[in-house]
């Protein structure tokens, strides 16, 4: 019981970190000027 609760909290935390980390990365990627290869 305790283990499943910890797992659910960890998964929610990971989802929150992923969503919080992906948004600035996408914004930074789109804000970056296009560099010609």
QUIZI-V433108 format. One record per helix or strand of 3 or more residues. SS is the DSSP state (2 for helix, 1 for strand). FROM is the first residue (numbers start at 1). TO is the last residue. If there is no record, write none. Layout:
[[SS | FROM | TO] [SS | FROM | TO]]
This chain:
[[2 | 2 | 31]]
